[in-house]
Amino acid sequence: MKLFLSPNPNPPHNLLIRYPNYEDKALPPGLSDSQILQRAIERAVEVGDIEPDAPIYIVDSEELPEAKYFDAWIWVDGRVLISAAKRRELYP
Protein backbone atom coordinates (compact mmCIF):
# COMPACT_ATOMS: atom_id res chain seq x y z
CA MET A 1 0.00 0.00 0.00
CA LYS A 2 1.33 3.45 -0.90
CA LEU A 3 1.68 6.07 1.80
CA PHE A 4 3.43 9.39 2.06
CA LEU A 5 6.03 10.91 4.33
CA SER A 6 7.32 14.42 4.89
CA PRO A 7 10.12 15.82 7.05
CA ASN A 8 9.05 16.58 10.61
CA PRO A 9 9.95 20.21 11.41
CA ASN A 10 9.73 19.45 15.14
CA PRO A 11 11.90 17.26 17.37
CA PRO A 12 12.90 14.50 16.88
CA HIS A 13 13.04 15.77 13.26
CA ASN A 14 12.18 12.36 11.86
CA LEU A 15 9.57 11.79 9.17
CA LEU A 16 5.84 12.36 9.41
CA ILE A 17 4.03 9.32 8.03
CA ARG A 18 0.52 9.40 6.62
CA TYR A 19 -1.59 6.47 5.45
CA PRO A 20 -4.42 7.36 3.07
CA ASN A 21 -7.75 5.74 3.90
CA TYR A 22 -8.21 3.74 0.72
CA GLU A 23 -11.44 2.22 2.11
CA ASP A 24 -13.14 5.53 3.00
CA LYS A 25 -16.83 5.20 2.03
CA ALA A 26 -17.08 9.00 1.71
CA LEU A 27 -14.72 9.05 -1.29
CA PRO A 28 -16.27 9.42 -4.72
CA PRO A 29 -16.62 6.01 -6.39
CA GLY A 30 -14.14 4.98 -9.05
CA LEU A 31 -11.06 6.79 -7.75
CA SER A 32 -7.78 5.02 -8.40
CA ASP A 33 -5.34 4.39 -5.55
CA SER A 34 -3.06 7.14 -6.91
CA GLN A 35 -5.98 9.60 -6.93
CA ILE A 36 -6.84 8.71 -3.33
CA LEU A 37 -3.19 9.18 -2.36
CA GLN A 38 -3.08 12.59 -4.07
CA ARG A 39 -6.31 13.67 -2.33
CA ALA A 40 -4.82 12.63 1.03
CA ILE A 41 -1.69 14.70 0.35
CA GLU A 42 -3.77 17.72 -0.66
CA ARG A 43 -5.93 17.36 2.45
CA ALA A 44 -2.88 17.12 4.74
CA VAL A 45 -1.60 20.40 3.30
CA GLU A 46 -5.06 22.00 3.43
CA VAL A 47 -5.52 21.31 7.16
CA GLY A 48 -1.95 22.37 8.00
CA ASP A 49 -0.69 18.90 8.85
CA ILE A 50 2.06 19.37 6.28
CA GLU A 51 3.50 22.69 5.10
CA PRO A 52 2.64 23.58 1.49
CA ASP A 53 6.31 23.76 0.49
CA ALA A 54 7.41 20.62 2.38
CA PRO A 55 8.83 17.73 0.37
CA ILE A 56 6.51 14.74 0.01
CA TYR A 57 7.92 11.23 -0.32
CA ILE A 58 5.67 8.49 -1.64
CA VAL A 59 6.65 4.93 -0.74
CA ASP A 60 5.18 1.48 -0.49
CA SER A 61 4.55 0.37 3.08
CA GLU A 62 6.76 -2.70 2.58
CA GLU A 63 9.74 -0.41 1.95
CA LEU A 64 9.68 1.04 5.48
CA PRO A 65 12.36 0.06 8.01
CA GLU A 66 11.71 -1.25 11.50
CA ALA A 67 8.85 0.74 13.04
CA LYS A 68 10.28 0.53 16.56
CA TYR A 69 12.96 3.03 15.45
CA PHE A 70 10.44 5.39 13.83
CA ASP A 71 11.85 8.45 15.61
CA ALA A 72 15.22 7.79 13.93
CA TRP A 73 13.87 7.53 10.38
CA ILE A 74 15.41 9.80 7.75
CA TRP A 75 15.06 10.19 3.99
CA VAL A 76 18.24 9.46 2.03
CA ASP A 77 18.64 8.93 -1.72
CA GLY A 78 15.00 8.12 -2.37
CA ARG A 79 14.30 5.83 0.57
CA VAL A 80 13.64 5.71 4.29
CA LEU A 81 16.59 4.68 6.45
CA ILE A 82 17.31 4.53 10.16
CA SER A 83 19.87 7.14 11.19
CA ALA A 84 22.52 5.35 13.25
CA ALA A 85 23.34 8.56 15.14
CA LYS A 86 19.69 9.27 15.96
CA ARG A 87 19.13 5.65 16.91
CA ARG A 88 22.00 5.76 19.42
CA GLU A 89 20.77 9.07 20.81
CA LEU A 90 17.09 8.13 21.08
CA TYR A 91 17.37 4.43 21.90
CA PRO A 92 20.38 4.05 24.24
Kinemage of the C-alpha trace (Angstrom):
@kinemage 1
@onewidth
@group {chain A} dominant
@subgroup {mainchain}
@vectorlist {calphas} color= white
{ca met a 1} P 0.000 0.000 0.000
{ca lys a 2} L 1.327 3.450 -0.901
{ca leu a 3} L 1.675 6.067 1.798
{ca phe a 4} L 3.430 9.393 2.057
{ca leu a 5} L 6.026 10.911 4.327
{ca ser a 6} L 7.316 14.420 4.887
{ca pro a 7} L 10.119 15.823 7.045
{ca asn a 8} L 9.049 16.582 10.609
{ca pro a 9} L 9.951 20.210 11.406
{ca asn a 10} L 9.733 19.446 15.144
{ca pro a 11} L 11.900 17.260 17.373
{ca pro a 12} L 12.898 14.502 16.876
{ca his a 13} L 13.037 15.766 13.258
{ca asn a 14} L 12.184 12.362 11.863
{ca leu a 15} L 9.574 11.786 9.165
{ca leu a 16} L 5.841 12.359 9.413
{ca ile a 17} L 4.029 9.324 8.027
{ca arg a 18} L 0.523 9.400 6.616
{ca tyr a 19} L -1.592 6.467 5.446
{ca pro a 20} L -4.424 7.365 3.069
{ca asn a 21} L -7.752 5.739 3.901
{ca tyr a 22} L -8.212 3.740 0.720
{ca glu a 23} L -11.437 2.221 2.114
{ca asp a 24} L -13.136 5.527 3.002
{ca lys a 25} L -16.825 5.205 2.035
{ca ala a 26} L -17.081 9.002 1.713
{ca leu a 27} L -14.721 9.055 -1.285
{ca pro a 28} L -16.265 9.421 -4.721
{ca pro a 29} L -16.615 6.013 -6.389
{ca gly a 30} L -14.142 4.980 -9.045
{ca leu a 31} L -11.060 6.793 -7.755
{ca ser a 32} L -7.777 5.017 -8.403
{ca asp a 33} L -5.336 4.393 -5.552
{ca ser a 34} L -3.063 7.138 -6.914
{ca gln a 35} L -5.983 9.597 -6.935
{ca ile a 36} L -6.839 8.709 -3.331
{ca leu a 37} L -3.191 9.181 -2.365
{ca gln a 38} L -3.082 12.586 -4.071
{ca arg a 39} L -6.313 13.667 -2.334
{ca ala a 40} L -4.823 12.634 1.028
{ca ile a 41} L -1.694 14.703 0.353
{ca glu a 42} L -3.766 17.725 -0.663
{ca arg a 43} L -5.932 17.362 2.450
{ca ala a 44} L -2.882 17.118 4.735
{ca val a 45} L -1.604 20.400 3.304
{ca glu a 46} L -5.061 21.997 3.434
{ca val a 47} L -5.517 21.308 7.155
{ca gly a 48} L -1.952 22.369 8.003
{ca asp a 49} L -0.694 18.903 8.854
{ca ile a 50} L 2.064 19.368 6.285
{ca glu a 51} L 3.498 22.686 5.101
{ca pro a 52} L 2.635 23.577 1.487
{ca asp a 53} L 6.311 23.756 0.490
{ca ala a 54} L 7.411 20.621 2.376
{ca pro a 55} L 8.826 17.735 0.371
{ca ile a 56} L 6.509 14.735 0.015
{ca tyr a 57} L 7.919 11.230 -0.320
{ca ile a 58} L 5.667 8.487 -1.644
{ca val a 59} L 6.650 4.932 -0.738
{ca asp a 60} L 5.181 1.478 -0.491
{ca ser a 61} L 4.547 0.372 3.079
{ca glu a 62} L 6.763 -2.702 2.575
{ca glu a 63} L 9.741 -0.407 1.954
{ca leu a 64} L 9.681 1.041 5.479
{ca pro a 65} L 12.355 0.059 8.010
{ca glu a 66} L 11.708 -1.251 11.502
{ca ala a 67} L 8.852 0.735 13.041
{ca lys a 68} L 10.275 0.526 16.555
{ca tyr a 69} L 12.957 3.030 15.451
{ca phe a 70} L 10.443 5.395 13.831
{ca asp a 71} L 11.849 8.451 15.613
{ca ala a 72} L 15.217 7.792 13.935
{ca trp a 73} L 13.869 7.529 10.380
{ca ile a 74} L 15.411 9.804 7.754
{ca trp a 75} L 15.058 10.190 3.992
{ca val a 76} L 18.239 9.462 2.026
{ca asp a 77} L 18.642 8.929 -1.722
{ca gly a 78} L 14.996 8.123 -2.367
{ca arg a 79} L 14.298 5.825 0.573
{ca val a 80} L 13.638 5.708 4.293
{ca leu a 81} L 16.587 4.685 6.445
{ca ile a 82} L 17.306 4.535 10.160
{ca ser a 83} L 19.872 7.137 11.190
{ca ala a 84} L 22.518 5.353 13.248
{ca ala a 85} L 23.339 8.557 15.142
{ca lys a 86} L 19.690 9.273 15.963
{ca arg a 87} L 19.129 5.654 16.905
{ca arg a 88} L 21.999 5.756 19.417
{ca glu a 89} L 20.768 9.067 20.807
{ca leu a 90} L 17.085 8.135 21.077
{ca tyr a 91} L 17.371 4.430 21.900
{ca pro a 92} L 20.376 4.053 24.239
